[in-house]
Amino acid sequence: MTELHLTELGLTDQMIRYLEDNNLSDFAVGRVTREHRERYTVSDGVKEYEAEITGNLRYSAGSRKDFPAVGDWVAMLVYESGQALIHNVLPRKTILQRQAVGKTGEIQIIAANIDVAFIVQSIDNNFNINRLERYLTICYSSGIEPSLVISKTDLATREQITKVVSKLKKRDKNIRHILLSNITLDGMEQVMENVKKGKTYCVVGSSGVGKSTLINNLLNKSVLKTGSISRSTNKGRHITEHRELFVLDNGAIIIDTPGMRELGVTDNKEGINTTFENIEDIASDCMFPDCMHINEKGCAVIAAVKNGKIEKDSYYNYLKIRKEQERFSSTIAEKKKKDKAFGKMLKNYYKDIRRNQDF
């Protein structure tokens, strides 16, 4: 085990103890640096290996959430051919996740073991605080620190930039933000000041907002394809097709992700409570503790919306995200109920077989 190199990838003493305590010390350990359609690239700090998961890991997984993701630490067997077989995924410090697109009640992991997520929105036609609040909810749900990067400032006037920043303040968002131009590099120094050795960062946002260009600039070389916003559809073109981890010259670790147009939240309520902290604080003054803040008598939140203490768009976005969370939670509960009923039926089935075989 090349601990020096693995430490540079973020391996901690706690992870080493986990390997020892779980009889995994004989396995090689590495970090997943690339993922594409259940094929993985794993680095041990010296060499990269093309890897697959064992059949046992595949069939024991309760859901896709149990599969490796970029940023994960894994225990693996390495073969002379340069291939590797992943046997275990080490416990995760944080998981950046969303609702799986088109799969109700399922979770998709974006990346694992992230310290800070750079949320990139371009100032020209992508800046959207409702979407930002979704990203914030996802980050806070996982205990990941969010940092907003407002890109393409070279395409905006000073008046437009001031307008965007005042929008943030109006929605009472105290998130740290950086104004950035990937062309003139204004703001790049500020980004670098916030990227520390040994920490893992994730860059998320829609397609075409400058995520890959930002990483290319941080790496001081062009390693990722870049795209732009389509003028006809006003949407980003998908350039990055997979997640990938890079180590910067200063020792920071950064993960690029595909553009995300859909951003469904999961059932973690802590995220929405932190994102909409101002609403939650006022909600404590509602007449009823189970107030839904829709049309109830004595609702302090509705009163605050009417008198301007809560921004109306933020209030509606809060209700929308909370409703999604409730729907997701009910779907999960329904699935668990069905699985439990199926398990009971299967148990009774085999019990009947054994009873009928008694002579």
Stockholm file with secondary structure:
# STOCKHOLM 1.0

chainA/1-359         MTELHLTELGLTDQMIRYLEDNNLSDFAVGRVTREHRERYTVSDGVKEYEAEITGNLRYSAGSRKDFPAVGDWVAMLVYESGQALIHNVLPRKTILQRQAVGKTGEIQIIAANIDVAFIVQSIDNNFNINRLERYLTICYSSGIEPSLVISKTDLATREQITKVVSKLKKRDKNIRHILLSNITLDGMEQVMENVKKGKTYCVVGSSGVGKSTLINNLLNKSVLKTGSISRSTNKGRHITEHRELFVLDNGAIIIDTPGMRELGVTDNKEGINTTFENIEDIASDCMFPDCMHINEKGCAVIAAVKNGKIEKDSYYNYLKIRKEQERFSSTIAEKKKKDKAFGKMLKNYYKDIRRNQDF
#=GR chainA/1-359 SS CCHHHHHHTTCCHHHHHHHHHTTCTTSEEEEEEEEETTEEEEECSSCEEEEEECHHHHHHCSSGGGSCCTTCEEEEEECTTSEEEEEEECCCSCEEEEECTTCTTCEEEEEESCSEEEEEEETTTTCCHHHHHHHHHHHHHHTCEEEEEEECGGGSCHHHHHHHHHHHHHTTCCCCEEECCTTTCTTHHHHHHTCCTTCEEEEEECTTSSHHHHHHHHHTSCCSCCCCBCTTTCSBCCCCCSEEEEECTTSCEEEECCCCSCCCCCSCHHHHHHHTHHHHHHHTTSSSTTCCSSSCTTCHHHHHHHTTSSCHHHHHHHHHHHHHHHHHHHHHHHHHHHHHHHHHHHHHHHHHHHHHTCC
#=GC SS_cons         CCHHHHHHTTCCHHHHHHHHHTTCTTSEEEEEEEEETTEEEEECSSCEEEEEECHHHHHHCSSGGGSCCTTCEEEEEECTTSEEEEEEECCCSCEEEEECTTCTTCEEEEEESCSEEEEEEETTTTCCHHHHHHHHHHHHHHTCEEEEEEECGGGSCHHHHHHHHHHHHHTTCCCCEEECCTTTCTTHHHHHHTCCTTCEEEEEECTTSSHHHHHHHHHTSCCSCCCCBCTTTCSBCCCCCSEEEEECTTSCEEEECCCCSCCCCCSCHHHHHHHTHHHHHHHTTSSSTTCCSSSCTTCHHHHHHHTTSSCHHHHHHHHHHHHHHHHHHHHHHHHHHHHHHHHHHHHHHHHHHHHHTCC
//
